[in-house]
Amino acid sequence: MKRRRVVVTGLGVVAPNGIGKEAFWDANVAGRSGVRTISRFDASNLLSRIAGEVADFEPLAYGLTPLECNYMDRGTQFAIAASTLALDDGNLTALSEDERDNMGVYIGNAMAYVEEAEKFWMKITDNGEHEPRLTEEQRDFIPVSLLMTHASATTIAAHHQLHGPCTVIATGCSAGADAIGEAVWAIQEGRVDRMLAGGTDSSIFPMGITVFTNIGAMSTRNDEPECASRPYDGNRDGFVMAEGAAVLLLEERELA
């Protein structure tokens, strides 16, 4: 049996130096870094105080509803936005029921929902002042979806009403690439005609920074954030934490 060919027909990206493929490409060509001093929280007591934060991200501009935003963590919101941009880029916004049945989602992530777990723990312990306990108000709203590692894929499928194979690949730093590879394989084998595949993460929070700093993996070039990420430089001193998402629209070539 002849193996089916797979092509990339759409690209969506949410990055610290640009949202959308054009803005992202222009920033890379111009050499504009997205690394800056952390502004999401007070990082003054951390050894590494720089990160690649996504600026000016408005989830409602990418089709998310206020209700969706209420039960999605930041990384999942990035994933929804990137998937929407990928579908728009591939001119595949009006899907038939058959097309929805034959389109799936594979998304990779590493840290997933640790930030939400940290926030929840601090909330129910009063910042560590007492044992965990819930108020009546907190019992009324505990969005389990914020803590489930499958959410970045299943929420994309639910948002776009896609009924094909759907899973999260959690293989650490290579997760996004692994998800794309698995998605290509699914199309080649005829299990599905189209896939949204890529990666997402948002790990800029105290625990996320600290655990990597403690093992000496993070750059502490705090005075030069734009120059801190230099993986092949002899003077490198570690990587820089960042957040964002990238999603590809993959299609069987004859359908593209």
Residue pairs with C-beta under 8 A, 6 or more apart in sequence:
3 188
4 187
4 188
4 189
4 190
4 252
4 253
4 254
5 188
5 252
5 253
5 254
6 184
6 187
6 188
6 250
6 251
6 252
6 253
7 250
7 251
7 252
7 253
7 256
8 248
8 249
8 250
9 89
9 90
9 92
9 249
9 250
9 251
9 256
10 85
10 86
10 87
10 88
10 89
10 90
10 91
10 92
10 248
10 249
11 21
11 85
11 86
11 89
11 246
11 247
11 248
11 249
12 20
12 21
12 81
12 82
12 83
12 84
12 85
12 86
12 87
12 88
12 89
12 198
12 245
12 246
12 247
12 248
12 249
13 19
13 20
13 21
13 24
13 82
13 85
13 244
13 245
13 246
13 247
14 54
14 57
14 78
14 81
14 82
14 85
14 244
14 245
14 246
15 24
15 27
15 34
15 52
15 54
15 244
15 246
16 34
16 35
16 52
16 53
16 54
16 55
16 242
16 243
16 244
17 24
17 27
17 28
17 32
17 33
17 34
17 52
18 24
18 25
18 26
18 27
18 28
18 32
18 34
19 54
19 56
19 57
19 81
20 85
21 85
21 89
27 34
33 52
33 225
33 226
33 227
33 229
34 52
34 53
34 54
34 55
34 242
35 50
35 51
35 52
35 225
35 226
35 228
35 229
35 240
35 242
36 50
36 51
36 52
36 53
36 225
36 226
37 43
37 49
37 50
37 222
37 225
38 46
38 49
38 50
38 51
38 53
38 204
38 209
39 53
40 53
40 204
40 205
41 205
41 206
43 49
43 206
43 209
46 206
46 209
46 210
46 213
47 213
47 218
47 220
48 209
48 212
48 213
48 218
48 219
48 220
48 222
48 238
48 240
48 241
49 222
50 219
50 221
50 222
50 225
50 228
50 240
51 204
51 209
51 240
51 241
51 242
51 243
52 229
52 240
52 241
52 242
52 243
52 244
53 204
53 242
53 243
54 78
54 202
54 243
54 244
57 77
57 78
57 81
59 68
59 69
59 77
59 80
59 81
60 66
60 69
62 80
62 81
62 84
62 85
63 80
63 81
63 84
63 159
64 72
64 77
64 80
64 81
64 159
68 80
68 155
68 159
69 77
70 143
71 143
71 145
71 146
72 80
72 145
72 146
72 151
72 155
73 113
73 115
73 116
73 146
73 151
73 202
74 115
74 202
74 243
75 109
75 112
75 113
75 152
75 200
75 201
75 202
75 203
75 243
75 245
76 151
76 152
76 155
76 200
78 200
78 202
78 243
78 244
78 245
79 107
79 152
79 153
79 155
79 156
79 198
79 200
79 245
79 247
80 155
80 156
80 159
81 245
82 198
82 200
82 245
82 246
82 247
83 105
83 156
83 159
83 160
83 196
83 198
83 247
84 159
84 160
85 247
86 196
86 198
86 247
86 248
86 249
87 93
87 160
87 196
87 249
89 249
90 249
90 251
92 194
92 249
95 103
95 160
95 161
99 193
99 194
100 160
100 161
100 162
100 163
100 164
101 163
101 164
102 164
102 192
102 193
102 194
103 162
103 163
103 164
103 192
103 193
103 194
103 195
103 196
104 157
104 162
104 164
104 165
104 166
104 183
104 186
104 192
104 194
104 195
104 196
105 153
105 154
105 156
105 157
105 162
105 164
105 165
105 166
105 167
105 195
105 196
105 197
106 153
106 165
106 166
106 167
106 168
106 169
106 179
106 180
106 182
106 183
106 186
106 195
106 196
106 197
107 152
107 153
107 156
107 168
107 169
107 176
107 179
107 196
107 197
107 198
107 199
107 200
107 247
108 168
108 169
108 170
108 171
108 174
108 175
108 176
108 177
108 178
108 179
108 198
108 199
108 200
109 149
109 152
109 168
109 169
109 170
109 175
109 176
109 199
109 200
109 201
110 170
110 172
110 173
110 175
110 201
110 203
111 201
111 202
111 203
111 208
112 149
112 152
112 168
112 170
112 201
113 146
113 147
113 148
113 149
113 151
114 203
114 205
114 207
114 208
115 202
115 203
115 205
115 207
115 208
116 146
116 147
117 147
118 205
118 206
118 207
120 142
120 146
120 147
121 132
122 128
123 138
124 132
124 133
124 134
124 138
125 131
125 132
125 133
134 142
145 151
145 155
149 168
149 170
150 167
150 168
152 168
152 200
153 166
153 167
153 168
154 166
156 162
156 166
156 196
156 247
157 163
157 164
157 166
160 196
162 196
164 191
164 192
164 194
164 195
165 186
165 191
165 192
165 195
167 182
168 179
169 175
169 178
169 179
169 182
171 178
175 199
176 198
176 199
176 200
176 246
177 199
179 197
179 198
179 199
180 197
180 198
180 248
180 250
182 197
183 195
183 196
183 197
183 248
183 250
184 195
184 197
184 250
186 192
186 195
187 193
187 194
187 195
187 250
187 251
187 252
193 251
193 252
193 255
194 249
194 250
194 251
194 252
194 255
195 249
195 250
196 247
196 248
196 249
196 250
197 247
197 248
197 250
198 245
198 246
198 247
198 248
199 245
199 246
200 244
200 245
200 246
200 247
201 243
201 244
201 245
202 243
202 244
203 241
203 243
204 241
204 242
204 243
208 241
209 218
209 241
212 218
212 238
212 239
212 241
213 220
216 238
217 238
217 239
218 238
218 239
218 240
218 241
219 228
219 229
219 236
219 237
219 238
219 239
219 240
220 237
220 238
221 227
221 228
221 237
222 228
225 240
228 237
228 240
229 239
229 240
230 236
231 239
